[in-house]
Amino acid sequence: MTFAIRREHDARELYLMFQDRVKDAGAKTLLEDLAKQELGHKNLLENVLKGGMIERIGGEKKVADLHVSDYIIAEDIDSDSSLQDVMLFAIKKEQEA
């Protein structure tokens, strides 16, 4: 569980770092939103760890994996990255997680 918390923390820091680098306003907004989501995930995991209620995570709902991200090639984010570049990068990061 602590490994997952660390991964969420690191993902948030990465998105915040890239938010300072990109010029595109849409990309900046998306990176801010992604950072907030990762913070929410981290807080959820920390609360579960404190309360010992691991069954709160996930659920019974089955979701089909279309493996779309398997075919995406994402480049690292730089100052010229667009909103689409950031989205592709985030999709690949989530796949790795």
Residue frames as qw, qx, qy, qz and C-alpha x, y, z in Angstrom:
[[0.000, 0.887, 0.461, 0.000, 0.00, 0.00, 0.00],
 [0.298, -0.791, 0.102, 0.524, 2.83, 2.42, 0.80],
 [0.418, -0.056, 0.605, 0.675, 4.28, 1.70, -2.66],
 [0.169, 0.658, 0.641, 0.356, 1.00, 2.78, -4.26],
 [0.196, -0.920, -0.228, 0.253, 0.92, 5.94, -2.13],
 [0.409, -0.524, 0.355, 0.658, 4.46, 6.78, -3.24],
 [0.357, 0.246, 0.679, 0.592, 3.51, 6.24, -6.90],
 [0.041, 0.850, 0.508, 0.134, 0.55, 8.63, -6.58],
 [0.325, -0.837, 0.020, 0.439, 2.78, 11.22, -4.91],
 [0.441, -0.281, 0.521, 0.674, 5.43, 10.89, -7.62],
 [0.284, 0.518, 0.669, 0.450, 2.83, 11.15, -10.40],
 [0.081, -0.935, -0.332, 0.096, 1.46, 14.35, -8.85],
 [0.379, -0.704, 0.235, 0.553, 4.93, 15.87, -8.60],
 [0.439, 0.043, 0.645, 0.625, 5.64, 14.94, -12.22],
 [0.172, 0.730, 0.590, 0.298, 2.43, 16.59, -13.45],
 [0.210, -0.933, -0.138, 0.259, 3.16, 19.73, -11.42],
 [0.459, -0.452, 0.414, 0.644, 6.69, 19.90, -12.82],
 [0.341, 0.286, 0.672, 0.592, 5.41, 19.60, -16.38],
 [0.034, 0.873, 0.487, -0.014, 2.70, 22.19, -15.69],
 [0.256, -0.827, 0.105, 0.490, 5.48, 24.74, -15.13],
 [0.417, -0.262, 0.611, 0.620, 7.18, 23.75, -18.39],
 [0.335, 0.466, 0.723, 0.384, 4.39, 23.72, -20.97],
 [0.001, 0.097, -0.091, -0.991, 3.21, 26.85, -22.76],
 [0.312, -0.314, -0.680, -0.584, -0.16, 25.59, -24.03],
 [0.385, -0.276, 0.329, -0.817, -2.97, 26.83, -21.74],
 [0.874, -0.090, -0.202, -0.433, -5.06, 23.69, -22.26],
 [0.747, 0.160, -0.586, 0.269, -2.09, 21.48, -21.42],
 [0.064, 0.319, -0.546, 0.772, -1.44, 23.51, -18.25],
 [0.634, -0.222, 0.144, -0.727, -5.06, 23.09, -17.16],
 [0.910, 0.017, -0.373, -0.180, -5.03, 19.36, -17.86],
 [0.562, 0.240, -0.628, 0.481, -1.80, 18.89, -15.92],
 [0.222, -0.312, 0.437, -0.814, -3.28, 20.79, -12.98],
 [0.815, -0.129, -0.037, -0.563, -6.35, 18.56, -13.05],
 [0.845, 0.138, -0.512, 0.076, -4.23, 15.41, -13.28],
 [0.262, 0.317, -0.626, 0.663, -2.15, 16.56, -10.30],
 [0.505, -0.253, 0.296, -0.771, -5.36, 17.11, -8.28],
 [0.905, -0.016, -0.260, -0.335, -6.59, 13.63, -9.21],
 [0.678, 0.221, -0.616, 0.334, -3.32, 12.04, -8.10],
 [0.066, -0.313, 0.542, -0.777, -3.54, 13.91, -4.79],
 [0.740, -0.162, 0.069, -0.649, -7.07, 12.57, -4.35],
 [0.886, 0.102, -0.450, -0.047, -5.85, 9.03, -5.06],
 [0.402, 0.308, -0.639, 0.578, -3.01, 9.46, -2.57],
 [0.347, -0.287, 0.399, -0.799, -5.39, 10.76, 0.12],
 [0.871, -0.072, -0.162, -0.459, -7.78, 7.86, -0.49],
 [0.797, 0.168, -0.549, 0.189, -4.99, 5.32, -0.14],
 [0.161, 0.324, -0.593, 0.719, -3.67, 6.97, 3.02],
 [0.582, -0.240, 0.226, -0.743, -7.16, 6.94, 4.57],
 [0.921, 0.012, -0.313, -0.231, -7.59, 3.28, 3.68],
 [0.598, 0.274, -0.618, 0.430, -4.20, 2.48, 5.18],
 [0.122, -0.312, 0.504, -0.796, -5.11, 4.30, 8.41],
 [0.682, -0.104, 0.204, -0.695, -8.57, 2.78, 8.65],
 [0.270, -0.180, 0.946, 0.026, -7.74, -0.69, 7.40],
 [0.632, 0.457, 0.473, -0.411, -10.76, -0.69, 5.09],
 [0.181, -0.304, 0.702, 0.618, -9.17, -1.98, 1.91],
 [0.297, 0.439, 0.836, 0.139, -12.53, -3.15, 0.57],
 [0.168, 0.811, 0.238, -0.507, -13.42, 0.53, -0.03],
 [0.020, 0.567, -0.535, -0.626, -11.09, 0.56, -3.02],
 [0.092, 0.063, -0.874, -0.473, -12.45, -0.69, -6.30],
 [0.632, 0.132, 0.304, -0.700, -15.68, -2.50, -6.59],
 [0.640, 0.143, 0.754, -0.030, -17.60, -5.21, -8.34],
 [0.556, 0.747, 0.070, -0.359, -18.16, -3.32, -11.58],
 [0.728, 0.009, 0.504, 0.465, -16.46, -5.00, -14.54],
 [0.250, 0.845, -0.128, -0.456, -14.92, -2.65, -17.08],
 [0.881, 0.368, 0.204, 0.216, -13.82, -3.86, -20.50],
 [0.343, -0.652, 0.371, 0.565, -10.21, -3.10, -21.34],
 [0.704, 0.691, 0.123, -0.108, -10.07, -2.15, -25.00],
 [0.765, -0.212, 0.255, 0.552, -6.24, -2.01, -24.87],
 [0.364, 0.907, 0.134, 0.163, -6.30, 1.34, -26.68],
 [0.249, -0.908, 0.327, 0.073, -3.28, 2.53, -24.72],
 [0.813, -0.164, 0.471, 0.301, -1.26, -0.43, -26.01],
 [0.619, 0.500, 0.392, 0.461, -1.08, 1.31, -29.38],
 [0.007, -0.996, -0.046, -0.072, -0.25, 4.81, -28.18],
 [0.699, 0.117, -0.148, 0.689, 3.24, 6.21, -28.49],
 [0.230, -0.958, -0.170, -0.012, 3.80, 9.07, -26.08],
 [0.525, 0.492, -0.251, 0.648, 6.71, 11.46, -26.08],
 [0.414, -0.376, -0.459, 0.690, 8.10, 13.17, -22.99],
 [0.021, 0.929, 0.369, 0.021, 6.50, 16.48, -22.20],
 [0.487, -0.055, 0.006, 0.871, 8.42, 19.64, -23.04],
 [0.040, 0.430, 0.194, -0.881, 7.63, 23.34, -23.36],
 [0.316, 0.200, -0.462, -0.804, 6.04, 22.84, -26.78],
 [0.014, 0.199, 0.980, -0.018, 3.77, 19.94, -25.76],
 [0.389, -0.245, -0.323, -0.827, 0.14, 20.32, -26.72],
 [0.673, -0.190, 0.349, -0.623, -2.98, 19.26, -24.88],
 [0.936, 0.188, -0.209, -0.214, -3.00, 16.07, -26.96],
 [0.513, 0.453, -0.646, 0.337, 0.64, 15.36, -26.10],
 [0.238, -0.352, 0.624, -0.655, -0.16, 15.67, -22.39],
 [0.838, -0.032, 0.147, -0.525, -3.20, 13.41, -22.72],
 [0.860, 0.304, -0.410, -0.015, -1.19, 10.72, -24.49],
 [0.260, 0.451, -0.686, 0.509, 1.56, 10.97, -21.87],
 [0.485, -0.262, 0.490, -0.675, -0.98, 10.67, -19.03],
 [0.918, 0.091, -0.098, -0.374, -2.65, 7.66, -20.66],
 [0.726, 0.346, -0.559, 0.202, 0.69, 5.85, -20.90],
 [0.009, -0.414, 0.648, -0.640, 1.56, 6.75, -17.28],
 [0.712, -0.160, 0.304, -0.612, -1.75, 5.33, -16.07],
 [0.912, 0.213, -0.316, -0.154, -1.15, 2.17, -18.08],
 [0.465, 0.413, -0.664, 0.415, 2.24, 1.76, -16.39],
 [0.316, -0.348, 0.541, -0.697, 0.67, 2.27, -12.96]]
